[in-house]
Amino acid sequence: MYKKIRPVSRIVKIETEINRIVDEMFSPKRKVYGLDESWVPWIDVSEKQNEIFVEVELPGTVQKDIKILLSSNRVEIKGIKRRTRFRKQVKYLRFEREYGPFRRLIFLPGAVIPEKARAAFENGVLTLVLKKYRISEGKEVVLEIKRSEK
């Protein structure tokens, strides 16, 4: 059995994570419609011949706290992940889970038809299925050249 190693993709993932950490450390918090952005959810974008799929990890987020804004070439996902319980009587040894407002802007690899989009939220994963916009291929249009009047 052979395993294909893709070192370039690993380097890109490491570079992305380093950039995210540096941004968090040295950038002032940005405003998201009056809210302080506190974390950015992870995404996967894939495509088939006629569809683009966007999967967003939102563990612990409630569906009513998620808003999706869709245009022909981008998706904006924003909302808030509320802290369910916070124990004041205990001393935390590690606190890594992120809470608060989030926002993710995704530029799509091609145009989509917003009216035909579908969204599902299950087990903390938001899945968007976007229908690609296609100009009818193979159809020729004959353009008539008119004589200009001077």
PLY file of the C-alpha trace (Angstrom):
ply
format ascii 1.0
element vertex 150
property float x
property float y
property float z
element edge 149
property int vertex1
property int vertex2
end_header
0.00 0.00 0.00
1.36 3.38 -0.99
0.57 6.68 0.66
0.79 9.80 -1.44
2.52 12.60 0.47
1.64 16.16 -0.42
4.25 18.29 1.36
3.07 21.49 -0.31
-0.44 21.19 1.17
1.05 20.59 4.63
3.23 23.69 4.29
0.20 25.76 3.25
-1.76 24.50 6.29
1.14 25.34 8.62
1.57 28.78 7.02
-2.17 29.48 7.34
-2.15 28.54 11.04
0.97 30.65 11.73
-0.62 33.65 9.97
-3.82 33.19 11.99
-1.89 33.09 15.28
0.21 36.15 14.37
-2.95 38.04 13.34
-4.60 37.19 16.65
-1.56 38.33 18.63
-0.73 41.60 16.86
-3.95 42.83 15.23
-6.61 44.80 17.01
-9.97 43.03 17.12
-12.04 43.87 14.08
-15.66 44.96 14.30
-18.36 42.75 12.80
-21.53 44.79 12.61
-21.04 46.10 16.11
-19.63 42.88 17.58
-16.00 42.05 18.32
-14.89 39.17 16.13
-13.33 36.60 18.41
-12.79 33.50 16.27
-12.91 32.25 12.69
-14.46 28.84 11.87
-12.58 26.33 9.69
-13.97 25.55 6.23
-13.66 23.13 3.32
-14.65 24.16 -0.22
-15.05 21.52 -2.92
-16.80 21.24 -6.25
-18.39 18.85 -8.69
-19.30 19.58 -12.27
-22.43 21.65 -11.46
-22.12 22.38 -7.72
-19.84 23.99 -5.16
-19.86 22.64 -1.60
-18.89 24.67 1.46
-18.56 22.89 4.82
-18.08 25.00 7.94
-17.14 23.62 11.36
-19.33 25.26 14.02
-19.28 22.87 17.00
-21.42 23.99 19.91
-23.21 26.62 17.83
-27.01 26.71 17.72
-28.65 26.93 14.29
-30.67 30.05 15.18
-27.40 31.91 15.93
-26.05 31.44 12.38
-26.68 33.85 9.49
-25.71 33.16 5.87
-25.41 35.96 3.31
-24.97 34.73 -0.25
-24.21 36.58 -3.47
-23.21 35.25 -6.88
-19.50 35.00 -6.05
-19.15 34.95 -2.26
-20.61 33.61 0.96
-20.53 35.35 4.34
-21.25 33.24 7.41
-21.57 35.00 10.73
-23.08 34.39 14.11
-22.25 33.73 17.72
-21.20 30.68 19.69
-22.50 31.09 23.20
-20.73 29.74 26.25
-23.06 27.08 27.60
-21.58 26.76 31.05
-18.69 28.33 32.83
-17.82 26.97 36.23
-16.70 29.67 38.62
-15.87 27.27 41.43
-13.24 25.33 39.48
-9.72 26.14 38.38
-9.28 25.54 34.65
-6.03 23.81 33.72
-6.59 24.28 29.99
-9.15 26.45 28.21
-8.92 26.08 24.41
-12.49 26.19 23.11
-13.46 29.45 21.46
-16.66 31.38 22.12
-18.23 34.60 20.99
-19.05 36.19 17.65
-17.57 34.76 14.46
-17.46 35.74 10.81
-16.10 34.00 7.73
-16.08 35.48 4.22
-15.55 32.94 1.44
-14.86 33.96 -2.14
-16.16 31.25 -4.47
-14.16 29.85 -7.40
-17.00 30.71 -9.78
-20.42 32.29 -10.01
-23.40 30.57 -8.38
-27.17 31.01 -8.46
-28.09 32.26 -4.95
-31.78 31.34 -5.34
-30.91 27.65 -5.84
-28.63 27.32 -2.80
-29.34 24.78 -0.04
-28.05 24.73 3.54
-28.07 22.02 6.21
-26.74 22.06 9.77
-26.00 18.73 11.40
-23.59 17.61 14.15
-21.93 21.03 14.29
-21.18 21.16 10.55
-22.91 23.67 8.28
-23.06 22.39 4.69
-23.92 24.67 1.76
-24.69 23.27 -1.69
-24.43 25.98 -4.33
-25.56 25.51 -7.92
-22.97 26.83 -10.40
-24.05 29.45 -12.90
-23.35 28.20 -16.41
-23.63 30.11 -19.63
-25.24 27.76 -22.11
-22.38 26.14 -23.94
-22.52 25.17 -27.58
-25.12 27.79 -28.45
-23.89 30.24 -31.02
-25.29 33.70 -31.40
-24.92 35.45 -34.73
-24.36 39.14 -34.19
-25.34 41.32 -37.09
-23.10 44.29 -37.82
-25.06 47.35 -38.73
-23.69 50.08 -40.91
-23.06 53.24 -38.94
-24.72 56.33 -40.27
-22.39 59.34 -40.60
0 1
1 2
2 3
3 4
4 5
5 6
6 7
7 8
8 9
9 10
10 11
11 12
12 13
13 14
14 15
15 16
16 17
17 18
18 19
19 20
20 21
21 22
22 23
23 24
24 25
25 26
26 27
27 28
28 29
29 30
30 31
31 32
32 33
33 34
34 35
35 36
36 37
37 38
38 39
39 40
40 41
41 42
42 43
43 44
44 45
45 46
46 47
47 48
48 49
49 50
50 51
51 52
52 53
53 54
54 55
55 56
56 57
57 58
58 59
59 60
60 61
61 62
62 63
63 64
64 65
65 66
66 67
67 68
68 69
69 70
70 71
71 72
72 73
73 74
74 75
75 76
76 77
77 78
78 79
79 80
80 81
81 82
82 83
83 84
84 85
85 86
86 87
87 88
88 89
89 90
90 91
91 92
92 93
93 94
94 95
95 96
96 97
97 98
98 99
99 100
100 101
101 102
102 103
103 104
104 105
105 106
106 107
107 108
108 109
109 110
110 111
111 112
112 113
113 114
114 115
115 116
116 117
117 118
118 119
119 120
120 121
121 122
122 123
123 124
124 125
125 126
126 127
127 128
128 129
129 130
130 131
131 132
132 133
133 134
134 135
135 136
136 137
137 138
138 139
139 140
140 141
141 142
142 143
143 144
144 145
145 146
146 147
147 148
148 149
